[in-house]
Amino acid sequence: MLVAVSDTHGREEHRLRGRTREAVRAADAVVHAGDLYTEGVLDAFESVTESLYAVVGNNADTTVRSRLPESRVVGYEGVTFAVRHRARSRTELALFGRERDADAVVYGHSHAPGVET
């Protein structure tokens, strides 16, 4: 199972709890589209899964910024995902995915879950 999350805002590792923690623990791979905020939150995710593919968000502290890329490409079961935190437009997201030969784009910042085709 692939789990995609983002914007787990918080300063404490306790931000990873409840259903989110259980989903991350059960996942084969976890894509985090940014805004882990602090090293404690990033470490909490890494302690629960060995397959975390995270990118930096706009609110990350300097330690998190030094540990995570701005964007990345993740392959899972034959599907290629381009991952970043935010974009100014849907066109920018589409170009981002195309430039990386991705089948789908995972992004955060919107605070609104959704799937678009």
C-alpha positions in Angstrom: 0.0 0.0 0.0 1.2 3.5 -0.9 0.3 6.3 1.5 0.4 10.0 0.4 0.2 12.7 3.1 1.3 16.3 3.4 1.0 19.3 5.7 1.4 17.4 9.0 2.1 20.8 10.6 3.4 20.8 14.1 6.5 21.2 16.2 6.3 17.9 18.1 6.7 14.4 16.9 3.2 13.7 18.4 1.8 15.0 15.1 2.1 11.5 13.8 -0.8 9.8 15.6 -4.1 8.0 15.2 -5.1 6.8 11.8 -2.3 8.6 10.1 0.3 6.7 12.2 -1.4 3.4 11.5 -1.6 4.0 7.8 2.1 5.1 7.7 3.1 2.0 9.7 1.2 -0.4 7.4 2.4 1.2 4.2 4.9 -0.3 1.8 5.9 3.3 0.8 5.0 6.8 2.2 5.1 9.9 0.1 5.1 13.1 2.1 4.5 16.2 0.0 6.0 18.7 2.5 5.5 20.7 5.7 6.9 18.3 8.2 8.0 21.5 10.0 10.6 20.1 12.4 13.3 17.4 12.7 11.2 15.8 15.5 8.3 15.3 13.1 10.5 14.0 10.3 12.2 11.6 12.7 8.8 10.4 13.9 7.9 9.5 10.4 11.2 7.8 9.8 10.8 5.8 13.0 7.5 4.3 11.8 8.5 3.5 8.1 11.6 2.6 6.3 10.2 3.8 3.0 9.6 7.5 3.5 9.9 9.7 0.3 9.4 13.3 1.6 10.0 16.7 0.2 10.5 20.0 2.0 7.6 22.3 2.5 7.4 26.1 2.8 7.3 26.0 6.6 10.2 23.6 7.2 12.9 24.6 9.7 16.5 24.7 8.5 17.3 21.2 9.7 14.5 19.7 7.7 15.4 21.8 4.7 19.0 20.4 4.9 17.7 16.8 4.9 15.0 16.9 2.2 14.9 17.8 -1.5 12.6 20.4 -3.0 11.1 17.7 -5.3 11.6 14.0 -6.1 10.4 11.2 -8.3 9.1 8.0 -6.7 8.3 4.8 -8.4 5.8 2.4 -6.9 4.4 -0.8 -8.5 5.1 0.5 -12.0 3.7 4.0 -11.5 5.9 7.1 -11.4 5.0 9.9 -9.1 6.5 13.4 -9.2 6.4 15.0 -5.7 6.6 18.6 -4.6 5.0 20.8 -2.0 3.3 23.5 -4.0 2.8 25.2 -7.3 1.3 28.4 -8.5 -1.1 26.8 -11.0 -2.4 23.5 -12.3 -0.4 24.2 -15.5 2.8 24.4 -13.5 2.0 21.0 -11.8 1.2 19.4 -15.2 4.5 20.6 -16.6 6.4 19.5 -13.5 5.0 16.0 -14.0 5.6 15.9 -17.7 9.2 17.1 -17.3 9.8 14.1 -15.0 7.9 11.6 -17.2 5.6 11.0 -14.3 2.2 9.2 -14.4 0.9 11.3 -11.5 1.9 14.4 -9.4 1.6 14.4 -5.6 1.6 17.8 -4.0 0.6 19.5 -0.8 0.1 23.0 0.6 -3.6 23.2 -0.4 -4.9 21.5 2.7 -7.6 20.0 0.6 -7.4 16.3 -0.2 -8.4 15.3 -3.8 -7.7 13.4 -6.9 -7.9 15.0 -10.3 -7.5 13.4 -13.8 
